[in-house]
Amino acid sequence: MIRHTSTVRSSLMLARAEEIYPNLVTKDDKGYLSLNYIEFVPLLVKALQEQNEKIKLLEIAIEKLKH
């Protein structure tokens, strides 16, 4: 059961990734999707950097509101 649920989640995530980054997702002859992780990782790193910058700005705004 856990394996099946995990497979369904992975399939849904890959289908969503295919909508956003179609060039990073391929489909084999059986219809299984796979993700090019080597090209996907830099996108994740950039997203994390952007989130960290937003967090820093929010922390600064919170500190200003406290004073």
HELIX and SHEET records of a PDB file:
HELIX    1   1 ILE A    2  ILE A   20  1                                  19    
HELIX    2   2 PRO A   22  LEU A   24  5                                   3    
HELIX    3   3 TYR A   37  LYS A   66  1                                  30    
SHEET    1   A 2 VAL A  25  LYS A  27  0                                        
SHEET    2   A 2 LEU A  33  LEU A  35 -1                                        
END                                                                             
